[in-house]
């Protein structure tokens, strides 16, 4: 088996060298194996005391994104955060404690926010320690590696062996008071934004970022906040509060009557008063339906205070970030350019969603159902009124440091009954209504915080550090950390570090027009942000633009073969931070529209002038680091020639289509441009699932097996009778349950389990109607939302559905032995996904991840790529797969990779027998997902020593360069 040190990381002499070593899988402590909790295993280390640390050569300097210096210690089989020695405490290094998790349904998003904060603030002058609060308010010190888990469910059940737990929240606070200088809470929802964590920190005199507890409580409760807004003279939405089980139908009836709502059909929004991120938000009709849905929220434990609001038709939603640039307790809020949130509907499924709202899924999963416009497409006076109102609100509620404020703009054409025409929000163009105050705004990579900050000159790192430094100014004993002597010099993202130090060019390309293009945007954005950590790299994000319109798959293939018609956009920083490729493309085109460009520039300069004036009194603010650049469009040919001319390495993050079928690889090879991932031939074979099976069929005697497949054209499926097709498939494949998937697509799009003839009929109808998605639980077996390829695929594969053993993860104790993993192990087959990395012929298998499906039998798009959902167990617990079987499994994976002539990196999905390590191949992805929550990151972190995302992506980049030297 090839060692990792042999396959990677050959840097040239002027690039910082990180020496990796691999010690392999080690046995867990015997005491843990003997325990009556056999499924709570997490890989342990060689001895009872071992230190994991990163050593980076002294000439390495990192800006923007910072390499986490993971420093953890294992003592008596528990990982604890190593105490900083006193010399470090006096050295001027600011110690920041990032706390994530919490009891709300948003704890997965909280983990994403913590990951982003860690990525962008860690540095030589600022050290980060990570902490996690579980759903029962138990606090733990965790290693920074755990922050890169996809969801808290990945490690909730392992916390006893994984982390240092505290006996109580008071003990946790005592630890914080001696271990960190300031706390950055990133707990969203309950305990994070309701004043809970703030009250704990205040009691122990621990400085923290954000608003104090009393003010949090007033702003977080939507009903109380609405009353306060009304008292302060703002226009508000009429609302009614349902409290606990004391819901009074007569009071609600009177409220319906006062607001002229039909008692049976009156349309309202029902939502928890104390929850965020659209958790539990729904639409109801009439009094009875409103009470039912309110009681559902209460019975589900989301909240015992539920708000019923009038559904405001015809409004346009917006959100605005507020940054406090004052000193000490002097508040000076400045509002960034707001963002308009536009819901868009396509296809018959969307048309049915007449009650569509900006819900949790639309907020956190890239989807064409939502588009964002910064600044909003409102009159300038309205935008300025929004900014003024948000600033007044920030001051009036006594908020600190930063916040996000949401609301609605109703044009004059929309009728709104307002008791007092003098209230703030009334303009000649319409009415502005503020509805939600978010005290800890989401901090995912493309969140509103970073979108709006980048529009006015802040990088991710700069805005986060500005927030932290502003918070420090409220605490006199932290003032020394804000002195210029303790701050590292910063450089513009667009400037050269040193003319005598040439920076290596890297083009990160993403996008395309397959159903995987949104995941591609997530992958490319993540790679681009991580590679910016390296000072010797000059990284440019590039969008592979789609062709105009979507006709048929055949037309798309013809267009893709005609590469001369394809274009690539070289993107400035702020334009990358979007949720969909369509948004990015629209923003590029908009930048060329003179009127819109002039308006945006004018508003941007106005906000930047305000920020510059407010921040000039702070020595620690060293200026903006994002330039106002315009996007550049090139043909694919021009773009490749430019890459050759500047000697760039291309990092391919285009999933599916020309990015994964060998087309782009062939074009780059023809010009001698180095690129990441396998070559053109291997990519072409792996893209075709049938060809992949044929290439591996001869390995059956060596422990590698393939699944029988039947290939059908969409045209034949639409023209033949469904019973005839079902009979033909089940007879030839010798099975009663089928799995259907596009022949040349991935990312779970179009993949479904068909248990009966009716399921096949539903799927064929979806193809015929060109549906964008099949709603949850439409088929006979429970399942999540099935995203369908757009346009529908011309070729589809049917294969037997492989029954695997169900793995259930629980972080709650039903009884003493039920905590953790539950697995019966009947079939002895489980599903895995595993990354391979290295040079051709000597590929190295990372530790596989067991895939745990939360809904249905097929991993959904969300479970694969949306942070905060989906569970992956990396590596497989020994209670499921022994180390011997794991070793054989990895050997088989490496055999597959080398047989297919893979190189660089790829991901292999398969079923594995937990006893023998035999592998049943599903598919090979030569451009796997590289999102912040991808399993490849988990697996890289499971290596010894852990490979953090910055270094992992750098290793992949260097493998590409080495191939061409």
N, C-alpha and C positions, 0 to 999 in steps of 0.2 A: 504494500500500500504506500503510495507516495506521501511523503510528509509535506506539511504546508510550507515549511521553510524552503523546500526544493522547488515549489511551483510558483512562487510569487515574490513580489516586493523587491525586485532588482531596481534600485534607484540609480540615477547617474550621480556623480560625485557632489553636485551642488544641491541635491535635494535631501531634506531631512530623512535619515534612515531610522526606521523603527524595526528592531529585530524581534521576529516572532519565534516562539518555540511551541512545540506541541507535545504535551505529555500523555495524551490519549485519555480514554475513559478509565476512571478508577472506581474501585468498589466503594459503596457507601459504608459508613460505620456499622459494625455488626449490631450495635445496640439498636440502631434504627431498623435494621432488617428483622430483628427479633421482636420489635414492638408489635402491639396489636393494631397498629395503623399502617398496614403494609402498603397502602396506596398513597401515602403522604410523602413519597420519596422525592427528593431533589438531589441532583448529583452533588456529592460532597468532594472533599479534596484529599490530598495525599496523607495529611496528618491532621491532628487535632488543632494545630495552629499553623496557618499559612497566610501570607500576605500577597494580595494581588495588586500589582501596580503597573502603571505605564511609565516607561523611561523614554523621553524624547530628547534627541540630541540638542545641545545648547543653542545651536544656531537656528532652531526652528521657532518661528514666530507665527502666531495664528491671529487672524482678525475676522470679525463678522461671526462666524461659527467657531466655537472653541472646542478643542479636543478634551473630553471629560477625563480628568485624572482620577480614575476609579481607585479608591484606596479603602479596601475593606479587610476585615480580619476575621478568621474563624477561631472561635474559642469554645471548646466543649461542644462542637458541632453546631454552633450558632454563628451566623454572620452578624457582626456588629460594626458600626462605623468607628474607624480608628480615631482616637482622640488627637486633636491637634496639639502639638507641643507648644510650650509657652513662648518659645522663640518665634514661632509662626504667628502667634497671636499678636506679638509686638511688631511684626514686620510690615504692617500696613495692608495685609491681605484681608479684604472684607469677606467674612464667612456668612454665606447665605443659606438658610434652610428652606428648601422647597417642599411644601406639604401638599400632597394630592390625595385623591380617593374620596372618602366621605360616604354617607349613607344613601344618597340620592341615586336615581337612575342615571345621572350624568357622571358617575365616577369614572366611566370609561373615557369620556371626553376630558375629564380632569387629568387622567393619565397622559392623554395626548398633549394637553397644555404643558404639563410638567416636562415632558420630553422636549418640547420646543423651547421652553425656558432654559433647560439644561444645555441644549445644543448651542444656544446663542449668547449665554452670559458667562459661561465658564472661561476662565483665563488666568494668567499669571497674577493678576491683581484681585481676583475674585474667585473664591472657592465655594463649591456647591455641595451640600449634603442633602440627601433625599429622604423623605419620610412619607409614610402611607397610613391613612386612617381607613379601617375597613367599615363595612356596613353596620357593624355593631359598635362603632366608635372606639375600637381598640387601636392603639397607635403602635407603629413599628418604624424602626430605622431600617431602610432597605438600601441595597447597593444601587448605584446608578444604572447598572446593567438591567435591573428589573423595570426601570422606567421605560425601557424599549419594548416591553411586552405589549401584545396587541390589546389586551383587556385585563383588568384585575382578576378575572376568572382564571387567567393563565397561572396565577400564583397565589390567589386567595387561600386555597386549601393547603398550600405548602408553607404558609407563613411561620408556623411554629419551628420548622427546621431551616427556614430560609433567612429569617430576619431576627433582629433583636426586638423583642416585644417589651412593652412597658406595662407595669402592673396597673396603672391608672393614668388618666389624662394629667393628673397633677404630677406624677413621676415623669411623664413625657415633657411637661413644661419645665420641670427642674433640669432635665437633660438639655433642653433647648437653651435655657438661660446660660449654661456653661459651655455649650458647644457651638453656638452660632451668634453672630452679631445682630442679624436681622432676619426675620422670617418673610418669605414670599408665599402667601397662601394661594393655591390654585385649585381649591376645592369649589366646584360649582354647585349651586343649589344649597340644600340644607347643610348646616354646620359650617359652610364656607361663606355664604352670602347673607345668612340670617343673623349674624353676630355671634354665632357659637364659638368658632375658633378664635375670633377676635377677643371675646370676653375672657377666654382662657389665657391668652397672651397678655392681656391687660392686667389680670390678677397677679401675674408673675413678672410684670414690668419688662416684658420682652418686646423690643421694637418690631414692627411689622409693616409691610407694604399694604396700603389701602385704607379704607374707611373704618372708623371706630365702631364698636359693637352697637351702641344705642342707635346711631345713625343707620347702621346696616339693618337693624330690625325694622325701623320705620320705612326704609326704602324698599326692602325685600318683599314685604307683604303687599301684594298688588292692590288689595282693597284699601288698606290703610294709606298706601302711597297715593291712591286716587283721591281719597278724602283730603289729604294734605295738599295735593296739587290744586284741588278746587279751592281750598282755603287761601292758597297763594295766588289765586287769580288766573289759573290756567284753564283752558277748555278741557273737559274730561268726558269720558264715555259713561253713560248711565249704567250702573251695575247693581247687582243684588248679591248679598252674601248668604251662602248656605253653610251653617255651622254644625258639624258633627251629625248626629242623628236627629237633631232638633229642627229639621226642615219643616217649615210652616207653609203649607200649600196656599193658605189664604193670603199670607203676606206676599208670596211670590205672585199670586193672581193680581193683587193690588198693584204690584210693581209693573206687571205686564199691561194693566189697564192705564196706568199713569203714562207709560211710554207708547201708548197706542199700538200695542202688539196684539195680534190675534191669539187668543188663549190656546188654540189648537195648532196653529201653523206659524206663529210668530218665530222668526229665525233669530237665534242667539248663539253666542259662543260660551261654552262651559269650560272652565280651566281651574286648576289648583291656584289658590291665592299665594302659596309659598313653594313654588317650583319654577324652574326655568327651562330654557331650551325647548320650548313647546311640548314638554313632557305632559301627557294627559290632556292636551288641548283638543277639543272636539266641537262639532256643531250640533245643535239640537233644535227641534221644532216644537213649540208649544210648552205649556207648563209641565205636563206629565213627563214628556221626554226630557226636559231640563232637569227635573228632580231625579229621574232615573239615572241620567248620566252623571249628575253630581254625586249621587249615592254610590255609583260605580267607582268613582275616583276615591271616595272615602273608604269603601270596602277593600279596595286594592292597596290601601295604606299609603297612597301618594300624598294625601293631605286631608286634614279634617276641616279645613276651611276652603270652600269652593266658590269661585266667582262666576256669576251669570251676567254676561254683558250683551248689549245689543250688537247684532252682526252689522257692521258698517259696510254697506255696499258702495262700490265706486271709488274706494279710497286707494291710495298708492303708499305702500309701506316704505319706511326709511329707517336707517340706524346711523348713529353718529358716535364717534369716539371723542371723549373729552380728556385732555391732558392738563394737569395742574402744574404750572411752571413757577409757582410762587416759592417763597422761602419760609422755613419754619412752619408756623401755623397761619401764615398769610396766604389766603387762597387766591389764585390767579388762573382760572380755568380758560383754556383755549380749545375750541371745538374744531376738529379736522373737517375736511370735506365729507359731508354725509354720503351714504350709499343708498340708492334706491333698490328695493327688492321687488323684482317683477316675476310673478308666476306666469308660466307659459304652458300651454296645453297642446298636445299633438296626439293624433290618433284617437280611435274610438274609446279606448280605456280612459284617456285623460278627459275626454268630453263628458264622461259620466261623473267626473269629480266636480260637480257644481258647488260643493262645499269646501273646495280645496283651500287649505291654509298653509302657512309656512311652518310645516311640522318638523319633527325631529329628523326624519329621513331626508327631507329636502334640505335641511340645514347642514347635515354632516356627510351626505353622500353626493358626489358629483352627479348631477342629473340635468337634462335639458329642460326640466320643469321649472327651473329657476334661473333668472339672469340678474346680474348686478350691474348697476350704473353708478360710477363715481366720477364726478359729482352727479346728483340726480338730474333727471330731465325736467326739472321744475323751473319756474321763473327765478331769476337771480334774487329778487326780493324775498321769495319764499325760502330759498336756501339760506340767506342771511338771517331770516327770522328763525329758522330752525336752529342755526348756530347760536343766535342770541338766547333763544328759549332754553336750549340745552345748558348753556353757561349759567343762566339764572337758576335753573333747576339744580345744577351741581352745587352752586353756592347755597341755595335755599335749604337743601337737604344736608348740608355740612359734609359733603363727600371729600375724600382725599385721594391724591395721586392720579388716579385715572378711573374711568367708568365708560360703559357703553349705554346709550340712551336710545330707545326705540320709540317709534310713533308712526302716525299716518298723516298724509296730506290729502284733503278732500277738495278738489277743484270747485269753483263757484257753481258749476252745473249740478253738483250734488247737494241735495237739500239736507241741511242739518239744523235741528232746532237747538239753539243755545240760549239759555235763560238770560245771559248778560252779554250783549254784543261788545262790551268793553274788555272782556276777558282776553288774556294773552293767547294768541293763536289765530285770531281773526285777521285776515288780510284781504286786500281787494281781489286777490286771485283765488281765495278759498280759505279753508280752515286747517290749522295744524293742531294735531292732538298727540300729546306724549302719553305713552301707555305703559312702558316697562323701563325699569332702571336695573341694569346689570352691573353689579358691584365688582365682580371678577369676570371680566369679559373673556370669552374663549380665546385661547392662544395657539390654536393649531397653525400649521405653516401658512395657510391661505386664509386665515381668519380675518374678520373685519378690522381688527386691531392693526394687523400688518398690511392689509390692503390700503387702508386709509393713511397709515403712517408713511408708507413708501411713496404715496402721492405727494407728500410734503417734505420729502428729503431724508426720511429715517430708514435705515436698514433694520432688519429684525433685531440685531444685537444693539444697535444704537437706541431704539425706542425702549427696549427692555431695561437697558442700563440707565437710561434717562429716568425711567419710572423709579428704579431702585435708588438712584442717587437723590432724587427728589424726596423720597421717603426718608432717607438718612438725614436730610436737613432738618427734620422735625425733632431729631434726638441729638442734643448737644454733644454727647460723648461719642457720636459717630461722625462728627463734623470733620475730624482729621482724615477720614477715609475719602472725603470729597476734595481734598487738596490736590492740586495739579501734580505734586510730586509723586502721588500714588497712582496716577493714571498713565496707562500706556498710550503712546501716540497712536492716532488712528489715521487711516487713509481713505480717500474716496474709493468707492467700488470701481470707479471708471479710470482711476489714475494708475500710473506705473509706480511700483514700490521704489525702484531704484534703477536708473538708466543703465547702470553697470551690472545689474542682476537681471538677466533676461527671464521673462516669465513664459512658461510653456503654455501654448494655446490649447484649449479644450472646447469643442463644440458639443453640447448636450442636445440631442435631437429627440423630440417627442411629438405626439399628435397623430396625424393620419386620419383615416376616415372609417376605420373598422369600429365594431361595437365596443372595442377595448380602448378607444381613444381617450376617454376620460381617465381611466386608470393610468394610461400612458402619461397624461399630463401630471398626475400625482407622482408617478415614478420620476419623470424628468425633473420636476420641481425639487423633489427630495434629493436627487443626485446633485443637481446644480447647487443647492444650498450647502450640502455637505462638502463638496469639493472646494467651495469658497473658503473653507477653513485653511487651505494651504496657500501660503504666500507666494510660492513659486509657480502657481497656476493662474492663468487668466481664462476664466470660464464664461462662455457665452451660451445662454439658453436659446434654442432654436425651435420654432414650430413648423412641422411639416403640415402645410395647409391642405385641407380636403379639396376635391374637385367641387365645382358648383353643382349642388343638387345631388339627390340620391335616386338613381333610377333602378337598375337591377344589378344583381351580383355579376352577371355576364358583362354588363357595361362597365362595371367597376374594374373588372379584370383587364378589359381592353384599355381602360384609361391608365391603369397602373403600369401596363406594359409600355405605354407611351409616356415615358418619364419626362419628355421635353415639356409637357404641359403642366408639370408639377411645380409648385413654388415652396420656398422656405422663408420664413420670417425670422430675422435676427432681432431678439426682443430686449428692450430695456427692463430693468429690475421690476418696476411696478406693474408692467403688463403681464408678467408671468403669474402673479398671485391672483388667479381666477379659478373658478370651480369647473369650468368646461372649456374645451378647445374652441367651441363656438364663441364663447365670451372673449377669449384671447384674440381670435380672428376679428371679431367685431370691434374690439378696442384698437387693433392695429389699423383697421380701415377708418375708424373714427378719428384716429390721430392725423389722418390725411385730409379730414374734412375741415376746411378753414374756420368756419364759424364755431364749431364745437371745440376745435383745438384752441382757438383764441379765448373762448369762455373759460375752458379748463385752466389754461395758463394764467389767466387773470385771477381766477379764484385761488389757484394754487399759490401764486405770488402773494396774494393778500394774507393767506393763512401763514405762509412762511415768514412774512414780515412781522406778523404778530408774535410768532414763536421766537424769532430772532430777538425781538425787543424784550420779550419776557425772560429769555434764557441768558441774555448777555451778562446778567449780574452773577451768574453761576460760573465759578472757575472750572468746574468739572465738565461743563458742556464744551466740547471741542468742535462743534459745528455739524452740519448735515453731511451725510456721506452717500446720498443717492442723487445723481444728476438727472435733470429733466431731458432725457434723450428721446429720440423718435425711432420707431421700428424701421428696419430695412428689409425690403423684399428682394429675393433673388430666385432665379430658376434653380432647380435641383442641380443642373449642370454647372451653373455659375457658383453655387454654394460649394460644391465638391472641389471645383478649381480653386476657390478661395481657401478652402481647408488645406489643399496641397501647397498653395503659395505661402501661407503663414505657418506651414508645418504643424497643423493642428491634429490632435487625436480626436476622433469622433466617438462619443459615448452614446451608444444606441439605446434609446428607451422607447422606441416605437413598437408597441405590441400588436401582433397580427399584421396582415397585409404585407406591404413591401419591406417593413422593418423586420419581419421574422421569416419570410419565405425565401430569403437569399438574394432578392432583387437589389436592395440597398447595399448589401455586402459586396455583391458583384461589381456594382458601380464604383464603390470605394476602392476595391482591390485593383480595378483597371487603372486608377490614377495613383496607386501606391499610397493611399491615405490609410493610416492605421485606425482600427476601430475595435470596440469591445465585443466580446462574445464569439461564438463559433463562426466558421467560414461559410461561404455561400452554399456549398454543396450540403454540408451538414444541416444548415438552416432549412434548406429546401426539403430534405428528407423528414426532419422532425416536425415541420409544419403540416405535413401530410400524415395523419394518424395511421392510415393504411400502410403507407410506405415505411413508417417507423416500425410497425409490427412485422412486416416482411423482413426488414433489416435485422431484426432480433430473433426471428423464429428459430434459428439454428442453435440458440443458447439454452434450449429447454433442458438438456441433460446437465447443465451447469448451474441450475437454480434460478434461471430467468425465464419467465413464461409470458405469453401474450394472450390477449382476449380475442375470441372469434368475433368477426365483424361482418355486417352486411351493409353495402353502400347503396343508397337510393338517391335518385335525382328528385328534387322538389317537384318537378313537372309530373313525374310518375305518381308521386304521392297524392297530388291534387287530382289526377285523372282516373285513378283506380278506386274501387270501393274500399272503405276502411276495413270491413270484415275480411276481405280478401288479402289485404296487406297484413293484417294482424295474424291471420292464419299462416301466411307465407313466412313471416318473420319468426314466429314462435316455433314453427316446425323446423326451419333450417338452423336456428340457434339453440334448439332443444331447451327452451326455458319458458317460464310463464310470466316473467317480469323483465321488461326491457329498459335499457338506458339509451336515450337518443341525444345526439350532440351534433353540432355542425362539423363537417369534415375538416374545415380549415379555419377554425375560430377557437377562442379560448376564454379564460377568465369567467367561467361558469355561465357565459351567455348562451342561451338556448339549450342548456343541459337540463334534462328532466327524467324522472322515473315514471315509466308507464306501466301500470299494474293491470290494465284491462283495455278492452276495445274502446270504451268510452274515453279513456285518457288519450289514446291515439287520435280519436276524433277531435278532441279539444286542441291538441297540438297541431294537427293538420289545418284546422280552422284558423289558428293563430298565424300559420304560415301564409294561408290564403288571404287573410285580412291584413297582413303586414302589421300585426300588433307589435307595439313596442315592449309590452310586458304581459305576462300571464299572472293575474292577481293571486295572492296567497290562497292556498287551500282550494283552488279550482279543480285540481285533479283529485282522484279518489284517496290518495295517501297524503297526509298533512305535509305541507311544504311552505317555504317562504316565497316571496316575490321572485318570479323567473324573468330576468331581463332577456329580451329576444334580440338577435342581431338585426341591424338595420342597414341595408336592406336584407330581406330573408336570404339565407344561404341557398345556393343552387344544389349542393351536395350535402347529404346527411348520413351519419353513421348510426346504425343500430347494433347494440351488443347486449349480451346477457347482463342483467343487473347483478352485481356481486354483493351478496349479503355479508356484512361484516358485523363484528360484535359491537354492541352499543356501549359507549363509554360515557358515563355520567359524572359530571364534576359538580361538587357541592361544597360551598364554603360554610354551610350551616350544619350544626350538629343535630341530627335527628335523634341519635343515641350515641353512646360512647364509641361505637365502632363504625358509624356510618359517615363520619366526617371525611371528606376528601374525594377520592376516586372510587367509583363503583363500576365493576366490570365482571361479567359472568364468564366470559371466555369460552363460549360454546363452539363457535366456528373456528377459532384460533387465527382468524385473519383480521387485520386492522388496516385502515388507510393511513398512508404516510405521504409526506412531501419532503423532499430533501434537495439541498443545493449541492452542486459540484463546482469546484474551482481548480484551476491549474492550467498546465500546458497540454497540448495534444499528446495523447498517449500516456500521460501520467496524471490524470485527473484525480483529485482528492475529494472524497465524500465528507461533507459536514455531517453533524449529528442529525438524524431524521427527526421530524416533528410529527407526532400523532395528531391527526385532525379530528376535532370534536365538533360535530354538527349540532347547532342549537335549535334548528327548525328543519324538519324533513330529513331526507336521506342524501340530498345533494348540497354541497357547500354553496351558499348564496354568494352573490357579488359582494354584499356587505361583509359577510363572514370572512371572505378572502382578503378584502382590501380596505374596508372602512375601519379606521381605528376605533376601539371601544366596543367592537363586536367580534364574535368568533373566538374560539379557544384553540390554542395550540400547545401541546405538551412537548417541550424540547429539553433534553432528549427523552425518548420513551421511558417511563418509569420501569425499574427492574421488576416490579410486581406484575407487569404486563409482558415485558420482553427482557430476557436475560442478556447479560453482557455478551455471552457467546453468540446468541442469535443476532444481536445488534451488530457485532463484528462481521458476521457472515452477510447480513443485510447490506452493510456499507461496502463490502467487497463486491457484492452483486451490482450495487448501484455504480461502482467504479467500472465494472465490466461493461455495463450498459453505456456509460459515458465514453469509454475508450473505443468500444465497438462502433459507435455512431460518429467517432472522430470529433467529439466535442472539444472545445478549448475556451479559455477565458472563464466563463461561468454559465451555468444553466440551472434549471430546476426540473427535477424528475418527480412525477406523481405516480404512485404505485400502491398496490396492496401487498402486505408482507405477512408471511406466516410467522407468528410469534415464537414458535418452537424451532423451526428449521432455518429461518432467515431467508427462505425462498421468496422471490419477488414476482408479482404479477403486474406488468407494466400497464399504466393508464395512458400517460402521454409525457412528452418532453417539451419543455418550454425553453427556447433558446434566448428569448428576451423576457425573463420572468419579471413579475411585479417587483418593483423596488420602492414601494410606498413606505412611509415611516413605520407602518405596522406589519410589514411583510415578514414572513417566517424566515426569510434569508438572514435578516438582521438577528433574529432570535438565535439562529443556528451559529452565526458568526460569533455571537457573544458567548455561546456555549463552548467555544474553543478555549484552549489553555495556552497563553493567556487570552482573555476575551478580545475580540476584534470589534471595536466600536464603529458605528456607521461611517465616520469620516475615513478611518483607516481601511475599512472594508471596501468602500468605493474607490479609494486610492489604489488599493491592491488590484482591483479589476482594471483600472485605468493603466497601471504599470504593466500588467500582463499584455494589454493591447500594444503598448509601445515596444515591449520586449520582442513581440512576435515579428516586428518589422525591422529589428536591428540585426 
